[in-house]
Every structure is written in C-alpha cells, then in structure tokens.
C-alpha cells in the first residue's frame, strides 16, 4: 500500500510525533480546523486565471485584465472582501507586473505536486499543491502566494522540509531541479526567495525514512514539547503538558497502513 505524505504532514511530524499520530494515524481532527478563508481562495483563483489565460502574444496585461479575473472569482464574497481583494490584486499588479518588460508564461498554475519515494520497504506518494511554477534558465521556481496580513516567515526547518519534498517531486515530474521556492506576499508586495539544493532532498529522504520506521513499528510516537504546544489542538490529551490528560476519543478510522501490514504478516 502507498502511504501519502505532504509537506504539511512532514512538518507536523518534525514538530511532534505524538501530534502527528493523533492527527494522521488516529485521525482525530484538530479543533481549530475551519478550512481555507474565502478571500484567500478567491485571490488564488483570480491569480491563476490571470497567469493561465492571458494571451501571451500580446504585450503586458493592463489593470482591466486583473479586474476581469477578480470579477470571475469574487461573487460569493461580502462587499468589504471584494474591495479588499481588488486592492490586494492591484498592489500585486503594481509590484510584480507593471514594470516588467514582458509577462512570461508560467510552466504551470494551480496544480498538484506528485512524486514517489520508497523508504524502509514502504512506498510513499508525495503530494502537495502549487500556485505557480516558472521556468528559469537554470531550473524551476515554485511560487506560493500568501494572502495573510502579516509577512510571517515559516520556521526555517519547516520551509526546508517543504523545499526538499518539492525538489524530489518536481525532478520526477519535469526532469528539472527546483531552483527556488518563493513566497509572494500579496498585501505587502514582498517576495522572499529560498534557494533549493540537493541537500534539501537528502534531508527529506532522511526524515521520511525515520517516519517509515515509526509507521512500521507503530510505536515511538512520543510527545515533543516546544513552543508549538501553546496552539496545539491535542494538548488536552497530552501528558507532556497536561497533568491529568483526557482519554483519546475513539475514532472510526484505523491506520490504513497498519491494516495493510497486519494483513500482510
Ligand atoms: S501539546 Fe505539545 S507535546 Fe503535546 S501533542 Fe501537542 S505539540 Fe506535542
């Protein structure tokens, strides 16, 4: 059986194996899961159309094109969100498009990342999503749009895992190396670039091997207390931070991997 792994799952595992176990093996949904914000989703969709559907034989698009794309994707929003969204997109246009010599057609927009890895005799399917992939002379640049109010950079060890996973998967899909992962902050117009190297891939392979051993043995999911505990949905079940932890609720889900391993043995 193939076990799905994403950058988000690997980051959770690195932060705390016990939280990983509760979230992904015991399938206990976190209490603060509300889904993607509607404004952020609409902004991503409008930008995908902006870059995907532009007629690249023409000169640079003007502001009307960005207004047109926004109209297509903002219908379910409040009037305050619609105004906020157009201000963000106009800022994007002035920061990244208006002064360009020409708009270069991306390799892909709004798609799935897929890859494969075998570790400790387990098969892993690598999954993820990207907002845009640009083709550079010396490799690929993966663009991740950020619509949050704060320019808050992820922890460097977490971004390194994301880069490594994408490096591995994109090389399999495009036979090209990832050169940069870039976070593009839509509200401030800032772009932060992280260089990707083979070391990132090696680090992710190590981490997945480590996880594979725990999955096979189904033990060693120890709590790893740290600054993340303040916002952890599972703190009430965790003996590392709670004097008298609540029993873990029953869930109907059984680890698919354990099921497969048990059947095979
Ligand atoms: S409270 Fe901290 S140690 Fe406990 S599960 Fe959450 S992250 Fe892990």
py3Dmol code that shows the C-alpha trace and the ligand (Angstrom):
import py3Dmol

protein = """\
ATOM      1  CA  UNK A   1       0.000   0.000   0.000  1.00  0.00           C
ATOM      2  CA  UNK A   2       1.161   3.535  -0.756  1.00  0.00           C
ATOM      3  CA  UNK A   3       1.293   5.984   2.141  1.00  0.00           C
ATOM      4  CA  UNK A   4       0.585   9.629   1.296  1.00  0.00           C
ATOM      5  CA  UNK A   5       2.973  12.244   2.603  1.00  0.00           C
ATOM      6  CA  UNK A   6       2.882  16.021   2.164  1.00  0.00           C
ATOM      7  CA  UNK A   7       4.999  18.934   3.387  1.00  0.00           C
ATOM      8  CA  UNK A   8       2.318  19.732   5.990  1.00  0.00           C
ATOM      9  CA  UNK A   9       2.410  16.164   7.331  1.00  0.00           C
ATOM     10  CA  UNK A  10       6.209  16.130   7.483  1.00  0.00           C
ATOM     11  CA  UNK A  11       6.246  19.485   9.283  1.00  0.00           C
ATOM     12  CA  UNK A  12       3.738  18.180  11.844  1.00  0.00           C
ATOM     13  CA  UNK A  13       5.879  15.083  12.358  1.00  0.00           C
ATOM     14  CA  UNK A  14       9.007  17.155  12.883  1.00  0.00           C
ATOM     15  CA  UNK A  15       7.243  19.379  15.431  1.00  0.00           C
ATOM     16  CA  UNK A  16       5.812  16.491  17.446  1.00  0.00           C
ATOM     17  CA  UNK A  17       5.409  12.769  16.618  1.00  0.00           C
ATOM     18  CA  UNK A  18       2.513  12.436  19.103  1.00  0.00           C
ATOM     19  CA  UNK A  19       0.517  15.241  17.453  1.00  0.00           C
ATOM     20  CA  UNK A  20       1.258  13.561  14.107  1.00  0.00           C
ATOM     21  CA  UNK A  21      -0.023  10.245  15.390  1.00  0.00           C
ATOM     22  CA  UNK A  22      -3.265  11.753  16.711  1.00  0.00           C
ATOM     23  CA  UNK A  23      -3.895  13.804  13.560  1.00  0.00           C
ATOM     24  CA  UNK A  24      -2.955  11.383  10.800  1.00  0.00           C
ATOM     25  CA  UNK A  25      -2.866   7.867  12.232  1.00  0.00           C
ATOM     26  CA  UNK A  26      -5.665   8.078  14.811  1.00  0.00           C
ATOM     27  CA  UNK A  27      -7.483  10.581  12.512  1.00  0.00           C
ATOM     28  CA  UNK A  28      -8.536  12.905  15.320  1.00  0.00           C
ATOM     29  CA  UNK A  29      -9.493  16.172  13.595  1.00  0.00           C
ATOM     30  CA  UNK A  30      -7.925  19.281  15.136  1.00  0.00           C
ATOM     31  CA  UNK A  31     -10.483  21.536  16.827  1.00  0.00           C
ATOM     32  CA  UNK A  32      -9.294  24.673  15.054  1.00  0.00           C
ATOM     33  CA  UNK A  33      -9.863  23.416  11.526  1.00  0.00           C
ATOM     34  CA  UNK A  34     -12.104  25.872   9.679  1.00  0.00           C
ATOM     35  CA  UNK A  35     -10.999  25.387   6.101  1.00  0.00           C
ATOM     36  CA  UNK A  36      -9.467  27.947   3.801  1.00  0.00           C
ATOM     37  CA  UNK A  37     -10.598  31.560   4.096  1.00  0.00           C
ATOM     38  CA  UNK A  38     -12.922  32.551   1.273  1.00  0.00           C
ATOM     39  CA  UNK A  39     -10.997  35.717   0.409  1.00  0.00           C
ATOM     40  CA  UNK A  40      -7.685  33.854   0.158  1.00  0.00           C
ATOM     41  CA  UNK A  41      -9.223  31.167  -2.066  1.00  0.00           C
ATOM     42  CA  UNK A  42     -10.757  33.768  -4.395  1.00  0.00           C
ATOM     43  CA  UNK A  43      -7.426  35.624  -4.645  1.00  0.00           C
ATOM     44  CA  UNK A  44      -5.590  32.422  -5.567  1.00  0.00           C
ATOM     45  CA  UNK A  45      -8.187  31.583  -8.223  1.00  0.00           C
ATOM     46  CA  UNK A  46      -8.076  35.069  -9.731  1.00  0.00           C
ATOM     47  CA  UNK A  47      -4.274  34.980  -9.945  1.00  0.00           C
ATOM     48  CA  UNK A  48      -4.376  31.525 -11.500  1.00  0.00           C
ATOM     49  CA  UNK A  49      -6.667  32.839 -14.241  1.00  0.00           C
ATOM     50  CA  UNK A  50      -4.545  35.996 -14.622  1.00  0.00           C
ATOM     51  CA  UNK A  51      -1.435  33.960 -15.468  1.00  0.00           C
ATOM     52  CA  UNK A  52      -3.073  30.969 -17.156  1.00  0.00           C
ATOM     53  CA  UNK A  53      -5.500  32.669 -19.555  1.00  0.00           C
ATOM     54  CA  UNK A  54      -3.559  35.751 -20.652  1.00  0.00           C
ATOM     55  CA  UNK A  55      -2.797  35.836 -24.395  1.00  0.00           C
ATOM     56  CA  UNK A  56       0.961  35.795 -24.205  1.00  0.00           C
ATOM     57  CA  UNK A  57       1.474  37.001 -27.757  1.00  0.00           C
ATOM     58  CA  UNK A  58       0.152  40.373 -26.552  1.00  0.00           C
ATOM     59  CA  UNK A  59       2.058  42.965 -24.526  1.00  0.00           C
ATOM     60  CA  UNK A  60       1.723  43.216 -20.765  1.00  0.00           C
ATOM     61  CA  UNK A  61      -1.823  42.947 -19.426  1.00  0.00           C
ATOM     62  CA  UNK A  62      -3.323  46.131 -18.041  1.00  0.00           C
ATOM     63  CA  UNK A  63      -5.318  46.635 -14.860  1.00  0.00           C
ATOM     64  CA  UNK A  64      -8.537  45.788 -16.665  1.00  0.00           C
ATOM     65  CA  UNK A  65      -7.362  42.216 -17.033  1.00  0.00           C
ATOM     66  CA  UNK A  66      -6.832  41.850 -13.307  1.00  0.00           C
ATOM     67  CA  UNK A  67     -10.259  43.420 -12.656  1.00  0.00           C
ATOM     68  CA  UNK A  68     -11.815  40.969 -15.100  1.00  0.00           C
ATOM     69  CA  UNK A  69     -10.183  37.979 -13.368  1.00  0.00           C
ATOM     70  CA  UNK A  70     -11.316  39.218  -9.963  1.00  0.00           C
ATOM     71  CA  UNK A  71     -14.929  39.557 -11.144  1.00  0.00           C
ATOM     72  CA  UNK A  72     -14.911  35.904 -12.174  1.00  0.00           C
ATOM     73  CA  UNK A  73     -13.965  34.671  -8.699  1.00  0.00           C
ATOM     74  CA  UNK A  74     -15.304  37.145  -6.139  1.00  0.00           C
ATOM     75  CA  UNK A  75     -19.063  36.630  -6.465  1.00  0.00           C
ATOM     76  CA  UNK A  76     -19.568  34.807  -3.135  1.00  0.00           C
ATOM     77  CA  UNK A  77     -17.710  37.418  -1.050  1.00  0.00           C
ATOM     78  CA  UNK A  78     -19.001  40.311   1.037  1.00  0.00           C
ATOM     79  CA  UNK A  79     -18.676  43.803  -0.464  1.00  0.00           C
ATOM     80  CA  UNK A  80     -15.919  44.576   2.072  1.00  0.00           C
ATOM     81  CA  UNK A  81     -13.973  41.486   0.951  1.00  0.00           C
ATOM     82  CA  UNK A  82     -14.472  42.374  -2.721  1.00  0.00           C
ATOM     83  CA  UNK A  83     -12.971  45.827  -2.119  1.00  0.00           C
ATOM     84  CA  UNK A  84     -10.153  44.357  -0.063  1.00  0.00           C
ATOM     85  CA  UNK A  85      -9.423  41.773  -2.757  1.00  0.00           C
ATOM     86  CA  UNK A  86      -9.206  44.274  -5.585  1.00  0.00           C
ATOM     87  CA  UNK A  87      -6.840  46.463  -3.538  1.00  0.00           C
ATOM     88  CA  UNK A  88      -4.594  43.416  -2.929  1.00  0.00           C
ATOM     89  CA  UNK A  89      -4.612  42.444  -6.595  1.00  0.00           C
ATOM     90  CA  UNK A  90      -3.866  45.992  -7.747  1.00  0.00           C
ATOM     91  CA  UNK A  91      -0.943  46.020  -5.334  1.00  0.00           C
ATOM     92  CA  UNK A  92       0.230  42.717  -6.851  1.00  0.00           C
ATOM     93  CA  UNK A  93      -0.074  44.219 -10.327  1.00  0.00           C
ATOM     94  CA  UNK A  94       1.964  47.331  -9.474  1.00  0.00           C
ATOM     95  CA  UNK A  95       4.606  45.354  -7.549  1.00  0.00           C
ATOM     96  CA  UNK A  96       5.195  42.472  -9.945  1.00  0.00           C
ATOM     97  CA  UNK A  97       3.672  43.120 -13.365  1.00  0.00           C
ATOM     98  CA  UNK A  98       3.508  46.814 -14.292  1.00  0.00           C
ATOM     99  CA  UNK A  99       7.282  47.347 -14.544  1.00  0.00           C
ATOM    100  CA  UNK A 100       8.137  44.028 -16.203  1.00  0.00           C
ATOM    101  CA  UNK A 101       9.435  44.033 -19.772  1.00  0.00           C
ATOM    102  CA  UNK A 102       7.057  41.222 -20.675  1.00  0.00           C
ATOM    103  CA  UNK A 103       4.873  38.709 -18.893  1.00  0.00           C
ATOM    104  CA  UNK A 104       6.441  35.274 -19.126  1.00  0.00           C
ATOM    105  CA  UNK A 105       4.111  32.317 -19.436  1.00  0.00           C
ATOM    106  CA  UNK A 106       4.428  30.024 -16.418  1.00  0.00           C
ATOM    107  CA  UNK A 107       5.149  26.334 -16.807  1.00  0.00           C
ATOM    108  CA  UNK A 108       2.002  25.591 -14.784  1.00  0.00           C
ATOM    109  CA  UNK A 109      -0.535  27.272 -12.479  1.00  0.00           C
ATOM    110  CA  UNK A 110      -2.664  25.903  -9.631  1.00  0.00           C
ATOM    111  CA  UNK A 111      -1.757  22.269  -9.793  1.00  0.00           C
ATOM    112  CA  UNK A 112      -0.897  19.196  -7.792  1.00  0.00           C
ATOM    113  CA  UNK A 113       2.580  18.053  -6.947  1.00  0.00           C
ATOM    114  CA  UNK A 114       3.037  14.310  -7.175  1.00  0.00           C
ATOM    115  CA  UNK A 115       6.053  12.150  -6.603  1.00  0.00           C
ATOM    116  CA  UNK A 116       7.151   8.809  -5.261  1.00  0.00           C
ATOM    117  CA  UNK A 117       9.662   7.533  -2.744  1.00  0.00           C
ATOM    118  CA  UNK A 118      10.463   4.151  -1.272  1.00  0.00           C
ATOM    119  CA  UNK A 119      11.872   4.041   2.257  1.00  0.00           C
ATOM    120  CA  UNK A 120      12.271   1.109   4.659  1.00  0.00           C
ATOM    121  CA  UNK A 121      10.267  -1.061   2.251  1.00  0.00           C
ATOM    122  CA  UNK A 122       7.302   1.297   2.373  1.00  0.00           C
ATOM    123  CA  UNK A 123       6.036   3.197  -0.620  1.00  0.00           C
ATOM    124  CA  UNK A 124       5.321   6.884  -0.177  1.00  0.00           C
ATOM    125  CA  UNK A 125       3.294   9.041  -2.508  1.00  0.00           C
ATOM    126  CA  UNK A 126       4.474  12.656  -2.241  1.00  0.00           C
ATOM    127  CA  UNK A 127       1.632  15.141  -2.607  1.00  0.00           C
ATOM    128  CA  UNK A 128       1.226  18.885  -2.482  1.00  0.00           C
ATOM    129  CA  UNK A 129      -0.172  21.883  -4.317  1.00  0.00           C
ATOM    130  CA  UNK A 130       1.480  24.813  -6.008  1.00  0.00           C
ATOM    131  CA  UNK A 131       0.198  28.190  -7.078  1.00  0.00           C
ATOM    132  CA  UNK A 132       2.594  28.698  -9.975  1.00  0.00           C
ATOM    133  CA  UNK A 133       5.749  27.177 -11.444  1.00  0.00           C
ATOM    134  CA  UNK A 134       8.021  29.406 -13.526  1.00  0.00           C
ATOM    135  CA  UNK A 135      10.684  28.103 -15.827  1.00  0.00           C
ATOM    136  CA  UNK A 136      14.105  29.733 -15.262  1.00  0.00           C
ATOM    137  CA  UNK A 137      17.237  29.261 -17.399  1.00  0.00           C
ATOM    138  CA  UNK A 138      18.796  27.135 -14.637  1.00  0.00           C
ATOM    139  CA  UNK A 139      15.811  25.345 -13.105  1.00  0.00           C
ATOM    140  CA  UNK A 140      12.295  25.816 -11.739  1.00  0.00           C
ATOM    141  CA  UNK A 141      10.852  28.422  -9.415  1.00  0.00           C
ATOM    142  CA  UNK A 142       7.833  27.424  -7.375  1.00  0.00           C
ATOM    143  CA  UNK A 143       5.674  30.408  -6.347  1.00  0.00           C
ATOM    144  CA  UNK A 144       3.487  30.246  -3.272  1.00  0.00           C
ATOM    145  CA  UNK A 145       1.036  33.194  -2.875  1.00  0.00           C
ATOM    146  CA  UNK A 146       0.449  34.366   0.684  1.00  0.00           C
ATOM    147  CA  UNK A 147      -2.660  36.434   1.382  1.00  0.00           C
ATOM    148  CA  UNK A 148      -2.233  36.747   5.168  1.00  0.00           C
ATOM    149  CA  UNK A 149      -1.984  40.187   6.776  1.00  0.00           C
ATOM    150  CA  UNK A 150       1.433  39.588   8.317  1.00  0.00           C
ATOM    151  CA  UNK A 151       4.637  38.908   6.451  1.00  0.00           C
ATOM    152  CA  UNK A 152       5.431  35.990   8.703  1.00  0.00           C
ATOM    153  CA  UNK A 153       8.124  33.642   7.504  1.00  0.00           C
ATOM    154  CA  UNK A 154       7.781  29.971   8.355  1.00  0.00           C
ATOM    155  CA  UNK A 155      10.323  28.390  10.658  1.00  0.00           C
ATOM    156  CA  UNK A 156      13.457  27.644   8.597  1.00  0.00           C
ATOM    157  CA  UNK A 157      13.414  23.918   9.419  1.00  0.00           C
ATOM    158  CA  UNK A 158       9.816  23.698   8.173  1.00  0.00           C
ATOM    159  CA  UNK A 159      10.470  25.554   4.954  1.00  0.00           C
ATOM    160  CA  UNK A 160      13.480  23.289   4.351  1.00  0.00           C
ATOM    161  CA  UNK A 161      11.198  20.241   4.502  1.00  0.00           C
ATOM    162  CA  UNK A 162       8.805  21.818   2.037  1.00  0.00           C
ATOM    163  CA  UNK A 163      11.661  22.649  -0.346  1.00  0.00           C
ATOM    164  CA  UNK A 164      13.070  19.117  -0.094  1.00  0.00           C
ATOM    165  CA  UNK A 165       9.739  17.446  -0.797  1.00  0.00           C
ATOM    166  CA  UNK A 166       9.065  19.676  -3.808  1.00  0.00           C
ATOM    167  CA  UNK A 167      12.634  19.240  -5.061  1.00  0.00           C
ATOM    168  CA  UNK A 168      12.174  15.483  -5.104  1.00  0.00           C
ATOM    169  CA  UNK A 169       8.704  15.508  -6.667  1.00  0.00           C
ATOM    170  CA  UNK A 170       9.353  18.152  -9.332  1.00  0.00           C
ATOM    171  CA  UNK A 171      12.509  16.404 -10.508  1.00  0.00           C
ATOM    172  CA  UNK A 172      10.445  13.263 -11.117  1.00  0.00           C
ATOM    173  CA  UNK A 173       7.675  15.184 -12.940  1.00  0.00           C
ATOM    174  CA  UNK A 174       9.663  17.683 -15.022  1.00  0.00           C
ATOM    175  CA  UNK A 175      13.204  16.195 -15.000  1.00  0.00           C
ATOM    176  CA  UNK A 176      14.270  19.652 -13.829  1.00  0.00           C
ATOM    177  CA  UNK A 177      15.648  20.736 -10.490  1.00  0.00           C
ATOM    178  CA  UNK A 178      13.831  23.166  -8.253  1.00  0.00           C
ATOM    179  CA  UNK A 179      15.992  26.283  -8.054  1.00  0.00           C
ATOM    180  CA  UNK A 180      13.871  28.466  -5.761  1.00  0.00           C
ATOM    181  CA  UNK A 181      10.801  28.291  -3.580  1.00  0.00           C
ATOM    182  CA  UNK A 182       9.425  31.832  -3.452  1.00  0.00           C
ATOM    183  CA  UNK A 183       6.816  33.173  -1.058  1.00  0.00           C
ATOM    184  CA  UNK A 184       4.964  36.072  -2.594  1.00  0.00           C
ATOM    185  CA  UNK A 185       3.145  38.228  -0.038  1.00  0.00           C
ATOM    186  CA  UNK A 186       0.216  39.754  -1.886  1.00  0.00           C
ATOM    187  CA  UNK A 187      -0.624  42.515   0.593  1.00  0.00           C
ATOM    188  CA  UNK A 188       2.874  43.918   1.047  1.00  0.00           C
ATOM    189  CA  UNK A 189       4.199  43.168  -2.430  1.00  0.00           C
ATOM    190  CA  UNK A 190       7.234  41.360  -0.996  1.00  0.00           C
ATOM    191  CA  UNK A 191       8.815  38.310  -2.496  1.00  0.00           C
ATOM    192  CA  UNK A 192      11.053  36.111  -0.375  1.00  0.00           C
ATOM    193  CA  UNK A 193      13.181  33.568  -2.223  1.00  0.00           C
ATOM    194  CA  UNK A 194      14.684  30.426  -0.754  1.00  0.00           C
ATOM    195  CA  UNK A 195      17.324  28.620  -2.746  1.00  0.00           C
ATOM    196  CA  UNK A 196      16.764  24.873  -3.184  1.00  0.00           C
ATOM    197  CA  UNK A 197      19.615  22.356  -3.253  1.00  0.00           C
ATOM    198  CA  UNK A 198      20.115  18.599  -3.287  1.00  0.00           C
ATOM    199  CA  UNK A 199      20.799  18.797   0.456  1.00  0.00           C
ATOM    200  CA  UNK A 200      17.133  19.653   0.991  1.00  0.00           C
ATOM    201  CA  UNK A 201      16.146  16.487  -0.850  1.00  0.00           C
ATOM    202  CA  UNK A 202      18.574  14.370   1.215  1.00  0.00           C
ATOM    203  CA  UNK A 203      17.153  15.843   4.433  1.00  0.00           C
ATOM    204  CA  UNK A 204      13.585  14.958   3.426  1.00  0.00           C
ATOM    205  CA  UNK A 205      14.604  11.437   2.457  1.00  0.00           C
ATOM    206  CA  UNK A 206      16.129  11.005   5.919  1.00  0.00           C
ATOM    207  CA  UNK A 207      13.012  12.337   7.596  1.00  0.00           C
ATOM    208  CA  UNK A 208      10.716  10.037   5.604  1.00  0.00           C
ATOM    209  CA  UNK A 209      12.919   7.020   6.463  1.00  0.00           C
ATOM    210  CA  UNK A 210      12.639   7.972  10.111  1.00  0.00           C
ATOM    211  CA  UNK A 211       8.856   8.216   9.815  1.00  0.00           C
ATOM    212  CA  UNK A 212       8.725   4.900   7.951  1.00  0.00           C
ATOM    213  CA  UNK A 213      10.344   3.102  10.892  1.00  0.00           C
ATOM    214  CA  UNK A 214       7.731   4.515  13.280  1.00  0.00           C
ATOM    215  CA  UNK A 215       4.903   3.630  10.924  1.00  0.00           C
ATOM    216  CA  UNK A 216       6.139   0.075  10.581  1.00  0.00           C
ATOM    217  CA  UNK A 217       6.553  -0.430  14.307  1.00  0.00           C
ATOM    218  CA  UNK A 218       3.538   1.725  15.270  1.00  0.00           C
ATOM    219  CA  UNK A 219       5.317   2.955  18.363  1.00  0.00           C
ATOM    220  CA  UNK A 220       7.632   5.730  19.411  1.00  0.00           C
ATOM    221  CA  UNK A 221       5.009   8.432  18.860  1.00  0.00           C
ATOM    222  CA  UNK A 222       6.312  10.384  21.823  1.00  0.00           C
ATOM    223  CA  UNK A 223       5.230  13.927  22.670  1.00  0.00           C
ATOM    224  CA  UNK A 224       7.871  16.502  21.872  1.00  0.00           C
ATOM    225  CA  UNK A 225       7.010  19.624  23.871  1.00  0.00           C
ATOM    226  CA  UNK A 226       8.006  23.001  22.472  1.00  0.00           C
ATOM    227  CA  UNK A 227       6.686  26.420  21.587  1.00  0.00           C
ATOM    228  CA  UNK A 228       4.083  24.783  19.319  1.00  0.00           C
ATOM    229  CA  UNK A 229       2.243  23.383  22.395  1.00  0.00           C
ATOM    230  CA  UNK A 230       0.525  26.753  23.069  1.00  0.00           C
ATOM    231  CA  UNK A 231      -1.547  26.344  19.922  1.00  0.00           C
ATOM    232  CA  UNK A 232      -1.825  22.555  19.838  1.00  0.00           C
ATOM    233  CA  UNK A 233      -5.346  21.143  19.480  1.00  0.00           C
ATOM    234  CA  UNK A 234      -4.256  17.955  21.205  1.00  0.00           C
ATOM    235  CA  UNK A 235      -2.872  19.473  24.422  1.00  0.00           C
ATOM    236  CA  UNK A 236      -5.786  18.137  26.482  1.00  0.00           C
ATOM    237  CA  UNK A 237      -4.807  14.536  25.547  1.00  0.00           C
ATOM    238  CA  UNK A 238      -1.101  15.079  26.082  1.00  0.00           C
ATOM    239  CA  UNK A 239       0.673  14.008  29.265  1.00  0.00           C
ATOM    240  CA  UNK A 240       3.654  16.238  28.432  1.00  0.00           C
ATOM    241  CA  UNK A 241       1.653  19.419  29.056  1.00  0.00           C
ATOM    242  CA  UNK A 242      -1.498  18.333  30.943  1.00  0.00           C
ATOM    243  CA  UNK A 243      -1.412  16.942  34.473  1.00  0.00           C
ATOM    244  CA  UNK A 244      -4.479  14.740  34.002  1.00  0.00           C
ATOM    245  CA  UNK A 245      -4.899  14.197  30.237  1.00  0.00           C
ATOM    246  CA  UNK A 246      -8.323  13.330  28.832  1.00  0.00           C
ATOM    247  CA  UNK A 247      -8.745   9.894  27.219  1.00  0.00           C
ATOM    248  CA  UNK A 248      -8.225   9.947  23.470  1.00  0.00           C
ATOM    249  CA  UNK A 249     -11.656   9.766  21.798  1.00  0.00           C
ATOM    250  CA  UNK A 250     -12.431   6.696  19.736  1.00  0.00           C
ATOM    251  CA  UNK A 251     -12.370   7.343  16.020  1.00  0.00           C
ATOM    252  CA  UNK A 252     -13.759   5.048  13.369  1.00  0.00           C
ATOM    253  CA  UNK A 253     -10.593   5.285  11.350  1.00  0.00           C
ATOM    254  CA  UNK A 254      -7.887   2.690  11.612  1.00  0.00           C
ATOM    255  CA  UNK A 255      -4.475   3.393  10.193  1.00  0.00           C
ATOM    256  CA  UNK A 256      -4.686   2.065   6.636  1.00  0.00           C
ATOM    257  CA  UNK A 257      -1.010   1.258   6.762  1.00  0.00           C
ATOM    258  CA  UNK A 258      -1.271  -0.791   9.934  1.00  0.00           C
ATOM    259  CA  UNK A 259      -4.222  -2.603   8.430  1.00  0.00           C
ATOM    260  CA  UNK A 260      -2.185  -3.468   5.335  1.00  0.00           C
ATOM    261  CA  UNK A 261       0.858  -4.514   7.371  1.00  0.00           C
ATOM    262  CA  UNK A 262      -1.267  -6.726   9.612  1.00  0.00           C
ATOM    263  CA  UNK A 263      -2.895  -8.400   6.625  1.00  0.00           C
ATOM    264  CA  UNK A 264       0.494  -8.999   5.031  1.00  0.00           C
ATOM    265  CA  UNK A 265       2.025 -10.560   8.154  1.00  0.00           C
TER     266      UNK A 265
END
"""
ligand_1 = """\
8
LIG
S 0.872 19.634 23.370
Fe 2.963 19.737 22.557
S 3.882 17.771 23.108
Fe 1.689 17.548 23.370
S 0.927 16.711 21.417
Fe 0.773 18.920 21.271
S 2.673 19.574 20.331
Fe 3.006 17.515 21.085
"""
view = py3Dmol.view(width=600, height=400)
view.addModel(protein, "pdb")
view.setStyle({"model": 0}, {"cartoon": {"style": "trace"}})
view.addModel(ligand_1, "xyz")
view.setStyle({"model": 1}, {"stick": {}})
view.zoomTo()
view.show()
